[in-house]
Amino acid sequence: MIFGVFVLFQAYGENLTTLDGRRFTNVVFVTNYPALVIIKHDGGESGIKNTNLPAEFCAKHGIKISTYTVAASSRQTNAVDLFLASRSYPGFFVYSETNELIGNIDRTWTISVYPQKFEFSYSIMPLGNPGNFETHYLSFSLDQEYLAIALFNKVIQWGKNCVENNDESFEDYIGYLPYKNGGASKELDEIENSKFYWDKDHATAGLKVLQLGQYSNFDQKSIAHFLILIQSLPSLKQELANKIKNYEAKQALSK
């Protein structure tokens, strides 16, 4: 992925009015990222979503409008997914995890599969102080493996690009995630709740996700672990389906 940098060499830059009505004067520098542009202007430096830019400004600076969307055909609806989605056993789940001990901090990354959803978690526990345990969660519905992979790969790629370009620190929306409301799972078509962040001072990138009213943070190392763990998702789904089928068979025999 290539980012474009455009410098306006006239004595005074151009003025810009975004589609939501914000005005910027004397825009003299434009950096084009996949989902936003960074501009320098009289008021300092600002990040603007490329979907909020007027068409003539995009055409002039070669800015392509990119949105985080996946075709409906990308959804996976296999027999195992359909079976699990039709069951509701809160106490049934399977998981796989990796961990790492650095100094006195135990870090654990987990993928857990439940009927109707799969979930990533990242836990931090200082040795000798188990009461200071901290865990962050990130959930998807069963048919959204494609969404998780696309989102994680996007964080990794953006992080690499920020390092290569020596970018200043920033945050910007990167995509949409599902959430549960009244038992129904639905896409957030208008409320963007997952942000990419880049911290230049610590050369760190990651993902901030708002789910159920709370932000969870996942650094780039966690995202890399999740990409490894998600490879076990098909086998974990099958393991859970077998577990539920065995349970239901025993229940049927006891009647």
N, C-alpha and C positions, 0 to 999 in steps of 0.2 A: 504494500500500500504506500503510495507516494503522497506527501503533503505538498501543497503549493504555497509559496511565499511571494507576495506581490508588494513592491514598494512604489509609492506614487511620488514621482520625482519633481512635480511642479512645486513652485514656491509655496503655495497653499494647497492643502488637500481638499478633497471633495466633502460635501455634506451627505449624510445618510439618514433616512427616516425608515425605520423598520416597519414591518407589516402591523405590529401592535402599537405603533404610534411613537415609539421612542426616537429622539433626535440626537444625532452625534455630528459635531462640527469639526472640520479640518481633519478628516480621516487621512492619515499619511502612511499607514502600514497595515497590510492585511495578511494574515496567515490562515490558510484554508486547511481545516482538519476534516475527517470524514463526516462529522455531524454538527460541526460548529465552525465559526471563524473567530479569530482573535483580532481586534482592531485597536490601533493606537489613534487617539484623537485629543482634542483640547482638554477633555475631562480625565484623561489618563489612558487606561487600557481596559477593554471590555470583551467578554465572550458572548457571541450571539449565535443561536441555533441557525443553521443555514436555511431551514424551512421558514424562518422569520425575516428573510431578506427579500427585497423586491427583485423581480425578474431581471431588470436592466442592470442592477448591481452585480448579480450573479453572472450574467452574460459577459459583462465587462472584465471581470476578474477570473473567469473560468471556473466558477464555483458550481459544483454539481450537487444537486439535492439528493441526499441519501437518507433514508429512514430505516429504522430497525423493524422490518416486517418480514414475516416468513409465510410463504404460501400455505393455504390450508392443506394442500396435498402433502406437505412435509410432515403432518401429524402421523404418528404411528398408531394404528388400531389393529393390533394382532389379537389372537385368541386369548393369550395370557392376560393382556391389558384389559380386555373386555370381561374376562372372568373376575379379575381382581376388583375392577371398578363396580361390579355388581354385588360385592360383598362388603360387609361392615362389621369387622371384628377389631375394635380398638386395641385389644391386647396382643394381636398378632403382628409381628414384624421380624425382619431379618436385616442384617447389617454387615458392612465391611469397613475396616478402619486402618489408618496408618498413624504412627506417632513418632515424635522426635523429642529428645531430651537435650536441651541447651542450657548449660549451667544448672540452675535449680528450677527451671521452668519446663514442665511437661506439656507439650502441645499435641493435640489429637485432632485428626480430621476424619470424619465419618460420613458414609452414605447409608441411609436407612430406608427400607422400602416397607410401606404399609398398604393395606387395601386403599385404593383410590389416590395415593400420592407417594412420591419419594422425596427425601429430605437430606440436605447436606448440613453438617454442623461442624463448627470449629471451636474447640475447647482449650482453655489455658488454665493450668493448675500449678501454682508454686509448690514445690515439695516442702513438706513440713508445715504447710498452711492450707489444708484442704478446704477450709472455710472461705478462702478467697478464690473460689472456683468461678470461672466465667465462660459462658457458652453463647455462640451466635448461630442462628438457624436460617436456612434458605430452602423454601419448599416449592415443589412443582407438582402438577397433576401427572398421572401416569403416562399420558401420551405426549409429554413435553420434553422428552429427552433431547430432541433436536434443538429446542429453545435454550436449554441449559448449555449444550455444547457450543452453540453459536454465540451466546453471551460470554462464556468463559474465554473462547478464542479471541473475541473482540477485545476483552480486557488485556490479554497477553499481547496482542498486536499493537494496541494503542500504547501500552507501556514501553514496548521496544521503540516505537516511533518517537516517544517523548525523550527517551535516552539519546537516541541518534540526533535529534534536533536540539538537544539541550534546552527544552521548553521551560518556561516559567510555570510555577505551580498554578493549577486550576482544577475546577470541578465542572462536569457537564453531564447531562442526561445521556444515557447510552441505550436504554430500551425499556420494555414493559415486562412486568412479571405478573403472574396470576395471584389471586388471593381468595380466601374463603369467606363467604358472606351468607349466613343462613343456610349453610350446607351446600351452596351452589358455587362452583368454580367459574370464574369468568375473567376475560382479558381486560386489562385496564387500557382502553382505547384512547382515553383523553388524559388521564393522570399518569404522568411519567414518574416512576418511583425507583428506578435504579440509576445510580450515578457512577461514572468513572471519575477517579481522582488521581492527580499526579502531584507529588510532593517533591519539588526539585531539591530542597535542602537535604533530604534523606534519600534521594533517588529511588523513591518508592511509588508504585502505582497500585491501584486496587479498585474494589467495588463497594459502594454503599447502597444498601437496599432497604427501602421502607416497606415493611409488611406488618399489618395489624397495628399500625400507629407507632411502630418503633423502628429505628435505624439499626441495622447490623452491618459491621464493617468486615471486609475480607481482603487481606492484602494479596499481592500478586503470588506469593508463595502458596497461600491457601487455594487460590484459583488453580494453580498448577497441580496441587494435590487432588482437587475435585475432578480435574480432567482425567487423572489416572483412575480415580475411584469409579467414575461413571462408566468405565469400560466393563465393570462387573455388574452393571445394572440388569442386563438381560438374564444372567444366571441367577441374580438375587430375586428377580420377579418370578422366575420359574420355581425357585426354592420356596418362596412364600406361597405360591399357588399350590404346590404339592403339600405343604404344611396344612393349608386350609382344607384341601380335598381329603386328606387323611382324617382331619378332625370331623368333617361332615360325614364321612363314611362311618366313623365310630359312633357318632350321634344317631345315625340311621339304624345301626345295629342294636342300639340300646333301647329303641322304641318298641 
